[in-house]
Amino acid sequence: TPRCTDSCLFRSVTVTILQASGERSFSIDYKRNCFLKDGKPFQYISGSIHYSRIPRYYWKDRLAKMYMTGLNAIQVYVPWNFHETVQGVQNFTGDRDLEHFLDLANQTGLLVILRPGPYICAEWEMGGLPAWLLQKPNIILRSADTDYLQAVSNWLAVLLPKVKPWLYVNGGNIITVQVENEYGSYYSCDYNYMRHLRTLFRFFLGEDVILFTTDGNTNKEMICGTLEGLYATIDFGTDTNITEAFARQRRFEPRGPLVNSEFYTGWLDHWGDQHAVVDAQKVSRVLGEMLTMGANINMYMFEGGTNFGYWNGADHDTRFRSVVTSYDYDAPLTEAGDPTEKLLAIRDVIKQFREIPSGPMPPATPKFVYGFVTLQKVGDISGLLNTLSPLGPIKSQYPITFEEVKQYYGYVLYRTTLPHNLSEPTPLISPLNGVHDRAYVSVNGVFQGLLERDTVLVMNVTGQQGDTLDILVENMGRVNFGSKINDYKGLLSNLILGKDVLTDWKIYPLDIDGAVTGGWPHGNSRKSDPAPRREPTRGPTFYMGTLQPNGLAWDTFLKLNEWTKGQVWINGVNLGRYWPARGPQQTVYVPGPLLSTTLPNNITVLELEGAPGHSRVLFMDRPHPLNFEVLHFLHIAALKIIISLTEFLDGH
Ligand SMILES: CCCCNC(=S)N1C[C@H](O)[C@@H](O)[C@@H](O)[C@H]1CO
């Protein structure tokens, strides 16, 4: 039984009695084409929520809002790489405490549809697979590749025994478990792989849980993704003929419940896209039609959350496209967990099919305009290598990858010297498109431009023979869907400068997160530039600042107006990437509980391309791009009112 407290001990006794009396069960009725919960017909109305995209202190808030919408279940991915970031070290604490999340869902009255992968897609870095799998150069991911299967077996041997006590039949709230994820959309179509997974899931979870698959709405996907003994479900969005889609599921499951495992309430954004939106009325109408057919529905996403740190994934169809930091997904609950009109429309539909919990919908969490903070320049990366790469460089005649230097996320600096005098601008080329994913090029610390995977394969460089050539390479997130998920990062092939192949590299893994969580650059010893010059900077540069406490720790949104692209940390927490120059996302969500109400809040920014001379950032109370100057005016006006009120009150 799950972690036992007194009430839990009582429950486990009760469960044992119920089990003995055969009352606690979750199964499929192939005659009445439905699920049975404790022997009674059951239709789940579920929503996807990813604990890995929400800070732990907000889990209960989001779950409560989903329950008050009338959902009776949630659908949850388990990202393997979130828990086993380092091979052989499994972490289930803090924001990774899966069992606490399951317990909160249970306490809230929500059943769980668990999707432990091992691959999950989800616009998550490498689809949830750990990057250390790429240590084997030709590993065939998501196949019967022996090294891949060994790693999968080791991982599931840790995860699934944790999950088993939480199965509904064992007193928990997990009603069904998905094997793999849309396997039919992958090229390998390896039935031995799926059979191996089926054996592992059955071995660790027993015979009493429903194992299922989910695949896209095409014959090819359903053929390669389904397997005997795993209940076949389908996924599709609002622009689908639902009769045809469920007829396709019926070809693979002639009897049993209709299930749409991912009914898309919105869609994902890549950097450079228009923000994706899906009409709320269309979502609620199609939801009603499917529920009327008696289908079981999971809405993907119900609460999207955030790709904190480096956890965003990417897609590679015609070209590499990195997913943005916000996983708002235009979902019924916003990235910050605020109920939307779409949620209310969905609740009105659900009301027609089941009783909605009485009581008010929990409100949006409070948001605060903390206003402007002026940052100070700390310095550019080339001058900070002792701090950021304390073990020094790896030397190599030709460039080697992130994976070969055993740094999987973030940034690596590649350094060499110019082989000749470049009196004329000279092309620096990546002939094999080997920059994965963006490279920021400086000579003697002076930024000269960038290269970008698939889109910018040449740029011009000038300098003198022997000058230092620094190339900072950024991992923008590994591909999470399709055949390119074995997505190595760094300089994957040689760079050509003019006619010369560049050689004799010093390669610096940059442990920025280790330095920042250790207090850098805010430590007492650290002084920012003595005379903070208000001039724009170009190239990879660190900034620091302090948001003074004001007794509040409310949500806020960080707007870096006129900044270009980079990474931001607050109080040592990596909030993710910003790229207002490309959009569509214009602000970075800052969960309130990250902030201190009494101590100065340390802000650290790595700007990769160009920072404005004012080096100011703004903490707003909403994510949408508002006119910066209007806000500046409002901010100053508000401060003046507060000052004059204070003076007035002091005077009396
Ligand atoms: C742009 C290609 C998107 C491929 N992913 C698809 S179809 N999806 C299905 C996948 O199972 C889910 O994890 C999500 O990744 C979802 C999109 O949000």
The ligand as an SDF file (V2000), in Angstrom:
LIG
                    3D

 18 18  0  0  0  0  0  0  0  0999 V2000
    4.5570   18.8420  -34.2110 C   0  0  0  0  0  0  0  0  0  0  0  0
    4.5520   17.3430  -33.9690 C   0  0  0  0  0  0  0  0  0  0  0  0
    3.8870   17.0050  -32.6230 C   0  0  0  0  0  0  0  0  0  0  0  0
    3.9530   15.5310  -32.3060 C   0  0  0  0  0  0  0  0  0  0  0  0
    3.2530   15.2900  -31.0240 N   0  0  0  0  0  0  0  0  0  0  0  0
    1.9740   14.9410  -30.9040 C   0  0  0  0  0  0  0  0  0  0  0  0
    1.0340   14.7020  -32.1180 S   0  0  0  0  0  0  0  0  0  0  0  0
    1.4570   14.6970  -29.6590 N   0  0  0  0  0  0  0  0  0  0  0  0
    1.1060   13.3480  -29.2400 C   0  0  0  0  0  0  0  0  0  0  0  0
    2.0190   12.9560  -28.0740 C   0  0  0  0  0  0  0  0  0  0  0  0
    1.5940   11.7130  -27.5440 O   0  0  0  0  0  0  0  0  0  0  0  0
    1.9620   14.0000  -26.9740 C   0  0  0  0  0  0  0  0  0  0  0  0
    2.9280   13.6460  -26.0010 O   0  0  0  0  0  0  0  0  0  0  0  0
    2.2560   15.4030  -27.5260 C   0  0  0  0  0  0  0  0  0  0  0  0
    3.5710   15.4610  -28.0370 O   0  0  0  0  0  0  0  0  0  0  0  0
    1.2620   15.7110  -28.6490 C   0  0  0  0  0  0  0  0  0  0  0  0
    1.4160   17.1280  -29.1810 C   0  0  0  0  0  0  0  0  0  0  0  0
    1.2740   18.0310  -28.1000 O   0  0  0  0  0  0  0  0  0  0  0  0
  1  2  1  0
  2  3  1  0
  3  4  1  0
  4  5  1  0
  5  6  1  0
  6  7  2  0
  6  8  1  0
  8  9  1  0
  8 16  1  0
  9 10  1  0
 10 11  1  0
 10 12  1  0
 12 13  1  0
 12 14  1  0
 14 15  1  0
 14 16  1  0
 16 17  1  0
 17 18  1  0
M  END
$$$$
